[in-house]
Amino acid sequence: MRVLTVNPGSSSLKVSLLDPGDALLAEESGAGHEMADVVARMPRPDAIGVRFVHGGTDYTAPVRVDAAVTERLHRLADLAPLHQPASLHALAEITAALPGVPAVACFDTAFHATLPAAAATYALPAGWRERYGLRRYGFHGLSFSYATRRAGELLGAVPPRMVICHLGSGASLCAVGDGRSVDTTMGFTPLEGLVMASRAGSIDPGIPLWLIKHGLDPDEVGRALERDSGLRGLTGSGDMRRVRELAQARDANALAALDVYHHRLRACAAAMTASLGGLDALVFTGGVGEHDPSVRMRLAEDLSYLGVSIDPSRNDGADGDTDVTAPDASVRTLVIEAREDLEIAAGVRAHL
């Protein structure tokens, strides 16, 4: 089965056509693509897989798209405003361009369906939790699921206690115990957790309440937390490469921003290891996780008390899937290329 995977991210769009053996037949990425033009440049697929960030409680596995599914996904859009509308738009365009080709929605929240109640439950009034479905959903699940399988291939078996760091424009961590998600840093929406490119991550919930009470419009507050916070709020740029350039030029805001970024990353990574009761493997993936050796080295140093240590030359030269573990380390550290397209294709084939 040839599968066309459509992956709308918070800052990009990736379209890949995979043959039955998962070889890449064609790929396009960037912004502003017209799906009809993309499809016209590729061989016709047998099936389509579209990444959706949020499946709510309804969808904990891939599902074939029909009118009822599409309507339900529209109702979840306000929980992931940077992603869900883009996925819905891409779905509409790709199905119009390829009539008759079955389309399957694959969900980032699905991998976290195994979260234990203690990790998924917010200490909120029961009526709220039941009426509105307030719980920790977790995100980046397609990336975490693929990285879990790939780590098992690289190491011979899936490590029993593994922390995966998906670091990109959006960023989150996942505690993977025996191949299953047992804790994660994102929550009800993709706003919780780490400092990200333009998202604030975890803040005192009293801050937006206070701002609204003192005259700011709720939509304005929401937009700022999603689009104007994180690294962008601290430095004016949400691009880690630009922040790194500014820091190398001794820009005070950039230096402070990196300290804030790493303070949160270190604390959240340690929290994930606590949920696992220890650490056997640390995995980096995502745009920053794969391509910024300084981020990897600094976190490894921060977690050295757990037995994490990486080889500087391997780390600096990491390209693709790489084991960067230092010879004397008790924890294995891997860099794994994010291949959500492979996970989407696997989900499509399993479902159909």
Steps between C-alpha positions, in 0.01 A plus 500: 500500500642837395416754769503876464570656841397857572661656808397859579715630787480827690752657260520270197325255268660171395354271235663162435414207272623164632507174306386169659850452643507855644748627243448870433363545148442876521507774762417869524517733797456866579211740525238617252473181295184438298411135551371456146838613365689272740289199408541570128877467540481159673384148406145424614491347850284212622418675828549831680608555860456841663655597832264650755635636825181449702270199502339574836360199685320375188800399292781298658596323176499589129152542349372515144367846428133555421261790554435412865872472579571830326227674700641368826852613407368849430359511856849429637662783304508756783708261713790513253459827308847493341448152355145366477365759252805444277439124504133545418588732212758253368251213531236688301748590227660157467170309489369743238816445294483120536133400492438135579831449684433399864623750757600409856551741788795416729521667840781638713289444812456126433842390632412654837177301542705277732566778752407382849218689669740665745691658209194588290277650769493870586395594853194691379130480595348169392219676313748687285706190428195297401317768300796640308735202483770681694801269527857468383496381139865545402624566148785418257382140536580401142857616550529327839354177364744491209798594721407221742497239223818636341687505833408135542645424157822690572553351847367149441200551728287791619664630820273448802542861618540758226450877479440632148558870434308629198651846466387723213271800454269305725675298769410235752648209690362152550581242767479162325483198729523162329400659171195686633442865585480539877551878528544801273545874529222631274149483640142589406642715219849528347567809714618322814854397583825616339594845373437483124556718194191715554311322780551586862493149640392456860422824682304591811134468387433810705693712248246484213215533752663812646561651154139440395371642827711810437358569156670281241271318259503118549569446130793741519642311796454169319674625187792633703546170684493306172682733261697770682649323801776241545830584332326762287370676809845493661714597199276612214576182303350152535776341292755326722768552234450876517492494880829308496654763267389780729638319803836452329502876445447536879146636466371513858142406414609197299736379771224534757252324269727198464531482878120509533461238225749262662375557854156376393641221282718370784216510754253327270751234394573423865127477569462246220778285649326517837181364340706209366700439817828542314642528151643253249492709182468865397383575146509829308279561197331793322664792323691634801556159656657365181701801388615693807789321673522775764148426626581129522831554678359742753212269594738205524717698739193600700402132532849366564398401854272239338784348300451699179816588310548556128808487283583853376628396157206266435261768620649771278502271198158342551316458170184294479453220752810506720610354831684783676559320831835553670697178568464526879128592509242274664215662304486465122440825308366496146421755233211375283369668189132591537311283251136562577429408137603139568280486809204647310546250218517211745179620663324532165599149391403345834159668494412427139 
